[in-house]
């Protein structure tokens, strides 16, 4: 049974992401203060009062990185590698803020360049990346990246935890389209640009640049969202409709983090998937958009550390 986390957290990290050669620009600390359109989503699967996240620095959070940086190399070497998989309309640099936080606390991290071609192709590629990493791994997937980690993590004994960041968590036979239709509320479809036809007869999908900010990243400054819109990576129509195989969350512990105002995947759908997966802890970030890993990298990094620590505690108990 999942538990929905209502918490007050402090911002320790910074929101960072680069632009040029396919990367985003350094985001300002004031991202969460950007104007975002109102949206209300029905949440039939729970009745919980969500508390606002306090992002002001605290003495504890400011002192913590210094303490963590003093850990012995042996202790750091025992930590799992965090492998982060981006979804559609994003890229691996969207994890920059999260990675900076993780590296600062001694966790090795790899941001995978997800091909975004189909669930099978992308999962096969992720499996090849995982095969190159020695030791335990925590898999993290954003949006469509959740489809990919669910598929690639199955049967891999090195994967000790799954973290879904505004991500799809399908059951066997389900596609991203199936899940989106199960609980309506997402508004992505009308914002898509005309498909770009591919030589193999398939097509690539993008979000219209002038609609990207309000749809995808409404809690970031508009200027930063415009840069993201220009560097977005498309995914194919096949990726949207591909059915998932047996999901990793049935055998591997999972954690869920998502934004209250996610317009791509509504909060009610996130809550449903988290409950079904038996999420160890589910965190809904008040006012956050679909790119919660950019606007609130510290919250996402905290969930990843929880997954890593849970693995360590389980190993110690055994």
VOKEZA-536863 format. One line per field, with one value per residue: residue number from 1; x, y, z of N, C-alpha, C in turn; residue in three letters. Coordinates in steps of 0.1 Angstrom, whole numbers, plus 5000, padded with zeros to 4 digits. Layout:
seq	NUM ...
n.X	X ...
n.Y	Y ...
n.Z	Z ...
ca.X	X ...
ca.Y	Y ...
ca.Z	Z ...
c.X	X ...
c.Y	Y ...
c.Z	Z ...
type	ala ...
//
This chain:
seq	1 2 3 4 5 6 7 8 9 10 11 12 13 14 15 16 17 18 19 20 21 22 23 24 25 26 27 28 29 30 31 32 33 34 35 36 37 38 39 40 41 42 43 44 45 46 47 48 49 50 51 52 53 54 55 56 57 58 59 60 61 62 63 64 65 66 67 68 69 70 71 72 73 74 75 76 77 78 79 80 81 82 83 84 85 86 87 88 89 90 91 92 93 94 95 96 97 98 99 100 101 102 103 104 105 106 107 108 109 110 111 112 113 114 115 116 117 118 119 120 121 122 123 124 125 126 127 128 129 130 131 132 133 134 135 136 137 138 139 140 141 142 143 144 145 146 147 148 149 150 151 152 153 154 155 156 157 158 159 160 161 162 163 164 165 166 167 168 169 170 171 172 173 174 175 176 177 178 179 180 181 182 183 184 185 186 187 188 189 190 191 192 193 194 195 196 197 198 199 200 201 202 203 204 205 206 207 208 209 210 211 212 213 214 215 216 217 218 219 220 221 222 223 224 225 226 227 228 229 230 231 232 233 234 235 236 237 238 239 240 241 242 243 244 245 246 247 248 249 250 251 252 253 254 255 256 257 258 259 260 261 262 263 264 265 266 267 268 269 270 271 272 273 274 275 276 277 278 279 280 281 282 283 284 285 286 287 288 289 290 291 292 293 294 295 296 297 298 299 300 301 302 303 304 305 306 307 308 309 310 311 312 313 314 315 316 317 318
n.X	5008 5006 5019 5009 5028 5029 5046 5070 5096 5130 5148 5178 5194 5201 5183 5193 5202 5215 5220 5226 5240 5220 5212 5198 5193 5209 5189 5170 5169 5145 5125 5102 5085 5074 5048 5020 4995 4961 4949 4927 4924 4906 4907 4900 4910 4920 4917 4932 4946 4969 4999 5016 5048 5076 5101 5122 5156 5171 5188 5196 5195 5214 5237 5239 5250 5278 5284 5278 5297 5320 5320 5335 5355 5351 5325 5310 5316 5300 5275 5245 5245 5229 5206 5193 5165 5152 5121 5097 5100 5119 5153 5185 5198 5179 5179 5199 5199 5190 5210 5233 5226 5226 5253 5266 5260 5273 5265 5269 5260 5242 5229 5208 5207 5179 5165 5139 5123 5107 5090 5102 5127 5138 5140 5157 5180 5185 5189 5214 5230 5227 5240 5266 5273 5287 5275 5249 5219 5198 5169 5156 5128 5114 5082 5074 5097 5093 5079 5099 5118 5103 5101 5128 5139 5129 5136 5163 5188 5205 5191 5178 5159 5131 5123 5097 5092 5070 5061 5050 5037 5033 5012 5015 5009 4998 4998 5012 4992 4969 4969 4966 4940 4926 4922 4910 4921 4945 4961 4977 4974 4960 4980 5001 5023 5019 5026 5059 5069 5086 5112 5106 5079 5068 5062 5074 5067 5062 5058 5040 5059 5050 5032 5044 5054 5031 5019 5038 5058 5050 5056 5081 5103 5091 5110 5129 5114 5110 5135 5137 5117 5127 5148 5137 5133 5118 5093 5083 5052 5048 5060 5041 5020 5030 5028 5035 5057 5060 5060 5086 5080 5065 5082 5102 5110 5092 5091 5073 5071 5055 5040 5014 5000 5004 5001 5004 5003 4978 4973 4956 4959 4986 4985 4969 4985 5007 4995 4987 5011 5021 5036 5064 5067 5049 5050 5034 5039 5031 5016 5034 5046 5047 5075 5088 5112 5130 5120 5119 5143 5155 5136 5130 5156 5157 5138 5150 5173 5160 5152 5176 5187 5169 5175 5200 5195 5179 5197 5215 5199 5195
n.Y	4988 5022 5052 5085 5113 5141 5169 5193 5207 5217 5238 5226 5223 5235 5248 5236 5235 5230 5247 5247 5228 5209 5211 5224 5259 5274 5274 5298 5304 5313 5299 5285 5305 5315 5326 5305 5288 5284 5252 5225 5193 5163 5140 5111 5088 5093 5111 5135 5161 5183 5197 5228 5231 5243 5261 5276 5281 5260 5257 5230 5218 5233 5226 5199 5190 5195 5177 5153 5153 5147 5120 5087 5073 5046 5043 5058 5043 5021 5028 5026 5030 5057 5057 5076 5082 5101 5114 5119 5149 5161 5159 5144 5163 5175 5164 5177 5193 5175 5156 5171 5175 5148 5140 5156 5144 5121 5101 5081 5089 5084 5099 5088 5089 5087 5069 5072 5059 5035 5014 4989 4992 5013 5002 4980 4994 5007 4985 4977 4998 4994 4970 4977 4988 4982 4966 4976 4993 5021 5028 5055 5071 5095 5107 5093 5079 5063 5042 5029 5022 5005 4983 4976 4971 4947 4915 4921 4917 4935 4959 4977 4995 5015 5047 5067 5096 5118 5099 5073 5042 5013 4984 4949 4947 4972 5004 5038 5053 5038 5041 5069 5072 5059 5074 5103 5138 5148 5172 5171 5163 5183 5202 5193 5194 5192 5159 5148 5133 5101 5082 5055 5053 5058 5084 5114 5131 5164 5190 5220 5249 5274 5267 5252 5260 5265 5241 5221 5229 5248 5258 5269 5297 5316 5323 5303 5280 5285 5280 5253 5244 5248 5230 5206 5170 5147 5120 5089 5080 5053 5047 5058 5040 5015 4984 4975 4950 4925 4942 4959 4969 4951 4934 4948 4973 5005 5041 5072 5104 5134 5162 5184 5199 5187 5186 5169 5142 5136 5143 5125 5102 5096 5090 5068 5049 5048 5037 5012 5001 4996 5016 5026 5052 5080 5111 5141 5171 5203 5226 5220 5213 5192 5189 5183 5175 5194 5219 5213 5199 5190 5177 5155 5143 5136 5116 5097 5091 5079 5055 5044 5042 5025 5002 4997 4994 4971 4952 4952 4942 4916
n.Z	5000 4991 5005 5008 5007 5027 5031 5045 5028 5023 5000 4989 4968 4935 4907 4877 4843 4811 4780 4745 4720 4723 4751 4781 4794 4823 4850 4868 4904 4911 4898 4907 4913 4890 4869 4865 4847 4860 4870 4876 4889 4890 4917 4922 4936 4960 4991 5003 5021 5008 5018 5013 4998 5015 5003 5013 5025 5051 5082 5087 5061 5048 5061 5057 5031 5035 5055 5043 5022 5036 5039 5039 5013 5010 5020 5001 4978 4982 4975 4954 4918 4903 4877 4853 4833 4807 4794 4767 4747 4762 4775 4784 4799 4814 4838 4853 4876 4896 4894 4902 4929 4938 4932 4950 4974 4973 4955 4926 4892 4862 4833 4810 4774 4761 4734 4724 4705 4705 4729 4732 4717 4731 4757 4753 4746 4771 4787 4777 4785 4813 4816 4814 4838 4869 4898 4922 4911 4910 4893 4875 4861 4840 4829 4798 4801 4823 4813 4800 4820 4835 4818 4811 4836 4845 4856 4860 4882 4894 4897 4922 4930 4920 4907 4900 4883 4878 4860 4837 4848 4837 4835 4825 4790 4787 4772 4769 4758 4765 4793 4796 4786 4805 4828 4824 4817 4811 4789 4767 4740 4722 4720 4704 4677 4640 4629 4622 4594 4589 4573 4575 4575 4599 4624 4640 4671 4683 4708 4701 4699 4709 4727 4746 4771 4789 4788 4794 4812 4832 4857 4855 4846 4818 4798 4801 4795 4768 4757 4763 4747 4722 4721 4725 4724 4701 4703 4689 4673 4676 4700 4718 4716 4720 4737 4771 4786 4812 4842 4860 4885 4898 4911 4922 4946 4946 4942 4940 4926 4918 4901 4913 4895 4870 4836 4815 4824 4844 4879 4893 4878 4882 4910 4910 4896 4913 4936 4927 4921 4946 4959 4978 4989 4982 4967 4962 4947 4955 4933 4912 4879 4850 4847 4872 4881 4873 4883 4910 4920 4944 4959 4942 4942 4969 4971 4955 4970 4992 4980 4975 5001 5013 5000 5010 5037 5036 5026 5048 5068 5059
ca.X	5000 5015 5016 5011 5037 5026 5058 5076 5110 5138 5156 5192 5201 5197 5177 5203 5201 5223 5214 5236 5242 5210 5211 5190 5201 5209 5176 5171 5164 5131 5116 5089 5077 5069 5033 5016 4980 4954 4943 4922 4923 4899 4915 4891 4916 4925 4912 4942 4949 4983 5005 5025 5063 5084 5114 5133 5167 5171 5202 5199 5197 5226 5248 5240 5260 5291 5285 5278 5309 5330 5319 5347 5354 5345 5311 5305 5317 5290 5262 5241 5245 5215 5205 5181 5160 5143 5110 5095 5100 5130 5166 5192 5202 5168 5183 5211 5197 5189 5224 5241 5223 5231 5268 5270 5258 5281 5259 5273 5248 5243 5217 5208 5201 5168 5163 5125 5118 5096 5093 5112 5140 5144 5143 5169 5191 5187 5195 5228 5236 5228 5250 5280 5275 5289 5269 5235 5214 5184 5164 5147 5122 5105 5072 5075 5108 5087 5076 5112 5124 5094 5104 5142 5143 5124 5146 5177 5190 5212 5182 5173 5148 5126 5117 5089 5092 5059 5063 5041 5041 5023 5011 5017 5000 4994 5006 5010 4978 4959 4969 4960 4926 4919 4919 4912 4925 4957 4958 4988 4971 4958 4992 5011 5025 5017 5036 5070 5070 5099 5114 5101 5065 5064 5062 5078 5058 5067 5049 5041 5068 5043 5023 5052 5055 5019 5015 5048 5067 5043 5062 5094 5102 5087 5122 5136 5106 5112 5147 5134 5108 5135 5157 5129 5135 5105 5092 5075 5038 5050 5063 5029 5011 5036 5024 5046 5058 5058 5066 5096 5075 5059 5092 5112 5103 5091 5088 5067 5071 5048 5034 5000 4995 5009 4991 5006 4997 4971 4977 4948 4965 4998 4981 4964 4996 5015 4988 4987 5025 5025 5047 5069 5063 5044 5051 5028 5045 5020 5019 5045 5042 5052 5089 5091 5127 5137 5115 5121 5153 5159 5125 5133 5168 5154 5131 5160 5181 5152 5152 5190 5189 5160 5182 5211 5189 5174 5209 5221 5190 5197
ca.Y	5000 5034 5063 5098 5121 5155 5173 5206 5204 5229 5237 5226 5223 5246 5243 5238 5227 5237 5249 5246 5214 5200 5212 5236 5269 5274 5280 5307 5299 5317 5292 5281 5317 5319 5325 5293 5288 5276 5240 5217 5179 5154 5130 5101 5077 5096 5123 5139 5175 5185 5209 5235 5229 5255 5260 5284 5273 5258 5254 5216 5214 5239 5219 5185 5187 5195 5165 5142 5153 5142 5106 5080 5068 5033 5044 5062 5033 5011 5033 5023 5040 5062 5058 5085 5081 5112 5111 5127 5164 5165 5153 5140 5175 5179 5158 5183 5198 5163 5150 5179 5171 5134 5139 5163 5136 5109 5091 5082 5090 5084 5103 5081 5095 5078 5070 5076 5053 5026 5009 4978 4997 5021 4993 4973 5003 5009 4972 4977 5007 4988 4959 4983 4993 4972 4968 4979 5004 5027 5033 5067 5074 5107 5106 5081 5071 5053 5030 5023 5016 4993 4972 4972 4967 4934 4904 4925 4915 4947 4970 4975 5004 5023 5060 5073 5110 5122 5089 5062 5029 5004 4969 4942 4949 4986 5015 5051 5058 5031 5047 5082 5071 5053 5085 5115 5150 5153 5181 5172 5160 5194 5210 5186 5200 5182 5149 5148 5119 5095 5074 5041 5054 5063 5098 5120 5141 5175 5200 5233 5257 5285 5261 5243 5265 5263 5226 5211 5235 5260 5263 5275 5310 5315 5323 5290 5271 5287 5273 5239 5241 5248 5219 5193 5158 5141 5106 5084 5075 5039 5048 5061 5029 5002 4978 4971 4937 4923 4954 4957 4973 4939 4926 4958 4984 5017 5054 5080 5118 5140 5176 5186 5205 5181 5186 5158 5130 5142 5138 5113 5090 5093 5084 5054 5040 5046 5028 4999 4995 4995 5026 5028 5065 5088 5126 5150 5184 5213 5236 5216 5209 5179 5188 5185 5173 5207 5229 5208 5188 5185 5168 5143 5137 5130 5103 5087 5087 5070 5043 5039 5038 5013 4990 4995 4988 4957 4944 4950 4933 4903
ca.Z	5000 4991 5014 5001 5016 5029 5038 5042 5025 5020 4988 4992 4955 4926 4894 4867 4831 4802 4766 4735 4716 4729 4765 4786 4801 4837 4855 4880 4916 4913 4889 4912 4915 4877 4868 4858 4846 4869 4866 4887 4884 4899 4923 4928 4942 4974 4996 5012 5020 5005 5023 5004 5000 5018 4996 5019 5031 5065 5087 5085 5048 5044 5067 5053 5020 5040 5063 5033 5015 5044 5040 5035 4999 5011 5021 4988 4969 4984 4971 4941 4908 4899 4863 4851 4819 4804 4786 4755 4747 4771 4772 4796 4807 4823 4852 4858 4890 4904 4894 4911 4943 4941 4933 4962 4985 4971 4946 4912 4884 4847 4826 4797 4762 4757 4719 4722 4693 4709 4743 4730 4713 4742 4768 4749 4748 4785 4792 4773 4795 4826 4815 4815 4851 4879 4911 4923 4904 4912 4880 4876 4848 4839 4819 4790 4807 4832 4805 4796 4832 4838 4808 4812 4849 4848 4855 4863 4897 4899 4899 4935 4933 4909 4911 4889 4884 4868 4850 4835 4854 4831 4838 4813 4780 4787 4766 4774 4754 4774 4807 4795 4784 4817 4837 4815 4824 4804 4778 4757 4725 4714 4719 4696 4663 4630 4629 4612 4588 4589 4561 4576 4575 4612 4626 4653 4677 4691 4713 4695 4707 4715 4737 4754 4785 4797 4788 4798 4822 4836 4869 4852 4839 4804 4790 4802 4788 4754 4754 4763 4736 4710 4722 4728 4716 4699 4703 4678 4675 4680 4715 4725 4715 4723 4750 4780 4790 4826 4847 4870 4898 4905 4919 4927 4953 4938 4948 4930 4928 4906 4903 4915 4883 4858 4825 4805 4831 4855 4893 4896 4871 4890 4922 4907 4892 4925 4945 4921 4922 4960 4961 4992 4993 4970 4970 4952 4949 4953 4923 4903 4866 4845 4849 4886 4884 4870 4893 4924 4919 4957 4962 4935 4947 4982 4968 4950 4982 5000 4974 4977 5015 5016 4995 5019 5049 5034 5026 5061 5076 5054
c.X	5009 5010 5019 5017 5032 5038 5061 5091 5117 5146 5171 5199 5198 5191 5187 5200 5207 5216 5225 5239 5233 5208 5204 5199 5200 5197 5178 5165 5149 5121 5103 5080 5071 5054 5030 5001 4974 4949 4938 4919 4916 4908 4907 4897 4922 4918 4922 4944 4964 4988 5015 5040 5069 5098 5125 5144 5166 5185 5205 5202 5210 5239 5250 5250 5274 5294 5286 5291 5321 5330 5332 5344 5348 5330 5304 5305 5307 5276 5258 5243 5231 5215 5192 5177 5149 5131 5109 5096 5111 5143 5173 5196 5191 5170 5194 5210 5197 5203 5233 5239 5228 5246 5273 5268 5264 5275 5263 5260 5251 5230 5218 5202 5191 5165 5149 5119 5106 5100 5103 5126 5146 5148 5155 5181 5195 5193 5210 5236 5238 5238 5264 5283 5276 5281 5255 5231 5200 5180 5154 5141 5113 5095 5072 5087 5104 5084 5088 5118 5116 5098 5118 5146 5139 5135 5160 5180 5198 5203 5175 5162 5144 5120 5110 5087 5082 5059 5052 5046 5031 5023 5013 5006 4995 5003 5004 4996 4968 4958 4963 4945 4918 4914 4921 4916 4937 4953 4969 4984 4968 4970 5003 5011 5021 5028 5047 5072 5084 5100 5107 5085 5059 5064 5067 5068 5065 5055 5051 5049 5060 5034 5031 5052 5043 5015 5025 5056 5062 5049 5076 5092 5099 5100 5129 5128 5107 5124 5145 5126 5117 5144 5150 5132 5121 5105 5082 5061 5038 5052 5051 5020 5017 5031 5036 5046 5056 5066 5075 5090 5068 5069 5102 5105 5103 5087 5082 5067 5064 5043 5019 4993 5001 4998 4993 5000 4991 4974 4969 4954 4978 4995 4976 4975 5005 5008 4988 5000 5029 5037 5051 5066 5060 5043 5045 5033 5035 5025 5029 5039 5048 5067 5094 5105 5135 5133 5118 5131 5156 5148 5127 5145 5166 5147 5141 5169 5173 5153 5166 5192 5181 5168 5193 5206 5185 5186 5215 5212 5192 5210
c.Y	5012 5044 5076 5108 5136 5161 5188 5203 5217 5227 5238 5228 5235 5240 5246 5229 5235 5238 5248 5231 5205 5200 5224 5246 5268 5281 5288 5300 5302 5310 5289 5293 5322 5317 5313 5293 5279 5263 5232 5203 5171 5144 5119 5090 5080 5109 5128 5154 5177 5198 5215 5231 5242 5253 5270 5276 5271 5255 5239 5213 5221 5232 5205 5182 5186 5182 5153 5142 5148 5127 5099 5075 5054 5033 5048 5051 5022 5015 5028 5034 5044 5064 5065 5085 5092 5106 5119 5142 5170 5159 5150 5151 5180 5173 5166 5187 5186 5157 5158 5176 5158 5133 5146 5155 5122 5098 5092 5082 5090 5088 5097 5089 5086 5080 5075 5071 5043 5020 4998 4983 5004 5012 4985 4982 5005 4997 4972 4987 5001 4977 4965 4989 4982 4976 4972 4992 5008 5033 5044 5070 5086 5105 5093 5073 5061 5040 5022 5016 5004 4981 4967 4967 4953 4924 4908 4926 4927 4959 4968 4985 5011 5036 5065 5087 5115 5112 5079 5049 5019 4990 4962 4944 4963 4995 5028 5057 5051 5038 5061 5082 5066 5063 5098 5127 5156 5162 5182 5171 5173 5204 5205 5193 5189 5172 5151 5134 5114 5085 5060 5041 5058 5078 5102 5130 5151 5182 5213 5242 5268 5280 5253 5247 5262 5248 5218 5216 5248 5266 5268 5289 5308 5314 5310 5279 5273 5280 5258 5235 5240 5236 5205 5182 5151 5126 5102 5080 5060 5038 5050 5049 5016 4997 4973 4956 4936 4935 4951 4960 4962 4932 4935 4969 4997 5029 5063 5095 5125 5154 5176 5191 5200 5180 5175 5145 5136 5135 5126 5101 5086 5085 5070 5045 5038 5036 5014 4993 4993 5004 5027 5041 5073 5103 5134 5164 5195 5223 5232 5211 5195 5178 5191 5183 5185 5218 5226 5197 5182 5175 5154 5136 5130 5117 5092 5082 5077 5056 5036 5034 5026 5001 4987 4988 4974 4948 4942 4941 4918 4897
c.Z	5000 5001 5007 5011 5015 5037 5036 5040 5022 5007 4991 4978 4948 4914 4883 4855 4820 4788 4756 4733 4723 4744 4769 4792 4816 4842 4867 4892 4918 4904 4894 4914 4901 4877 4860 4858 4856 4863 4877 4882 4894 4904 4930 4936 4956 4978 5007 5010 5019 5011 5013 5008 5003 5013 5002 5026 5046 5070 5085 5071 5043 5049 5062 5042 5026 5047 5053 5025 5023 5046 5034 5020 4999 5012 5008 4978 4970 4979 4957 4931 4904 4884 4859 4836 4817 4795 4773 4757 4757 4767 4785 4805 4816 4837 4858 4873 4900 4905 4903 4925 4947 4942 4946 4975 4983 4963 4932 4904 4870 4841 4812 4786 4756 4742 4716 4708 4695 4722 4741 4727 4724 4754 4765 4750 4762 4791 4788 4782 4808 4827 4816 4829 4861 4892 4910 4916 4909 4899 4882 4863 4849 4827 4811 4795 4817 4825 4803 4808 4837 4830 4811 4825 4853 4846 4857 4878 4902 4902 4912 4939 4920 4914 4899 4891 4873 4857 4849 4842 4849 4837 4825 4803 4778 4779 4773 4771 4763 4787 4806 4793 4796 4826 4829 4824 4818 4792 4768 4743 4717 4712 4710 4682 4653 4630 4618 4607 4587 4577 4562 4577 4589 4613 4640 4658 4685 4697 4705 4704 4715 4726 4747 4769 4793 4798 4796 4811 4828 4849 4868 4846 4824 4795 4790 4794 4773 4749 4753 4751 4723 4710 4725 4719 4714 4702 4693 4682 4680 4695 4723 4726 4718 4737 4758 4782 4805 4833 4859 4884 4905 4914 4925 4934 4945 4947 4937 4935 4915 4911 4904 4902 4870 4847 4815 4811 4843 4869 4897 4890 4878 4903 4920 4904 4905 4935 4940 4922 4936 4964 4976 4998 4981 4974 4959 4956 4945 4943 4912 4890 4863 4847 4863 4889 4881 4880 4907 4924 4933 4962 4955 4940 4961 4980 4963 4961 4991 4994 4976 4992 5019 5011 5005 5032 5048 5033 5039 5070 5072 5059
type	unk unk unk unk unk unk unk unk unk unk unk unk unk unk unk unk unk unk unk unk unk unk unk unk unk unk unk unk unk unk unk unk unk unk unk unk unk unk unk unk unk unk unk unk unk unk unk unk unk unk unk unk unk unk unk unk unk unk unk unk unk unk unk unk unk unk unk unk unk unk unk unk unk unk unk unk unk unk unk unk unk unk unk unk unk unk unk unk unk unk unk unk unk unk unk unk unk unk unk unk unk unk unk unk unk unk unk unk unk unk unk unk unk unk unk unk unk unk unk unk unk unk unk unk unk unk unk unk unk unk unk unk unk unk unk unk unk unk unk unk unk unk unk unk unk unk unk unk unk unk unk unk unk unk unk unk unk unk unk unk unk unk unk unk unk unk unk unk unk unk unk unk unk unk unk unk unk unk unk unk unk unk unk unk unk unk unk unk unk unk unk unk unk unk unk unk unk unk unk unk unk unk unk unk unk unk unk unk unk unk unk unk unk unk unk unk unk unk unk unk unk unk unk unk unk unk unk unk unk unk unk unk unk unk unk unk unk unk unk unk unk unk unk unk unk unk unk unk unk unk unk unk unk unk unk unk unk unk unk unk unk unk unk unk unk unk unk unk unk unk unk unk unk unk unk unk unk unk unk unk unk unk unk unk unk unk unk unk unk unk unk unk unk unk unk unk unk unk unk unk unk unk unk unk unk unk unk unk unk unk unk unk unk unk unk unk unk unk
//
